[in-house]
Amino acid sequence: MMQTRTKPPSLVLYGRTWCHLCDDMHAALAPLAAAAGARIEVIDVDSDPAFQALYDELVPVLLCDGVELCHYHLDEARVRAALGLGV
């Protein structure tokens, strides 16, 4: 049985301002987020020592509703599933 969302998914992208992989993931994620009606919150891990400690060498890291979906590169199939977009 498929669940219906009552609110848009919450996407958080942890990265760095100078990271090309972060830019690539954000660009690939943007159309998927738009299709799902989701907003992407981008957090610079260097802005907070706690975020830096958690995600330092893993960026970019994408979370959806608090669940880590992927890091380094966008896992489109996993993101589509999390956003309810199908394959």
N, C-alpha and C positions, 0 to 999 in steps of 0.2 A: 504494500500500500504506500503510495507516494504522499509525503507530507506537503502541505501548502504553506508557504512562508507568509507570516503576517507582517513582516517588516523586511526591508532590503538587507542583504548580507553585509556584514561589517568587514571590510578589507583593510588590512594594515600591511604596508610595505616598509620594512626596515632596510635602510641602505645608507649610502654616503653620497654627498653632493658631487664628488669627483669620480664616482664609480661608473664605468661604462656598462657593466653588467646590470647595474641598478637601473640605468637609463633604458637599457634594452628590455628589461622585465616590465618596467612601467609602461613603455610603449606597446608591448604585446598584451598587457593586461587591460589597458584602457578600453578597447572596444568590447571586451568581454564584460567588464564592469558596467559599461553603458547599457549593454543588452540586458543585464540583470537588474538595472536600476540601482546599482551599488556605487557608493562613493569610495574612493581610495584615499586613505590617510597615509601620508608618507612621513616617516620618522627617520631623522638622521641619527644613526647610532652614536655618532661622535658628540651629540648634544647632551648625552646623559651617561655617566660611567656605568650605570646598571645595564643599559642597553648595549653598551660597548662590550661589557663583560659577557653578556649572553650571546651576542651575534657577531662579534668582531670579525672573524675570518669566514663567516658563513654568508655574508651579505652578497646579494640581496636575499632577504627572507620574507616570504609572503604568508600571512595568516588570514584565515577567513573565520570569523566568529570565534577567535581565540585558538583555532587549530592550525598548526603549521602545515601548509600544503606543499611548499617547495622552497628550495634555496639554490643559488647560483643561476639557474635557468628556469623559465616558466614551464611547469608541467601542465600543458593546456588541457589534457583530458581530465586531470584531477581538479583543476580550477573549474572547468565546465560542469563537472559533477557537483562540486560544492556550491556552485551558483544556481544549480537547477536548470542549466542550459542544454543538457543532453550533449551527445557527441556529434 
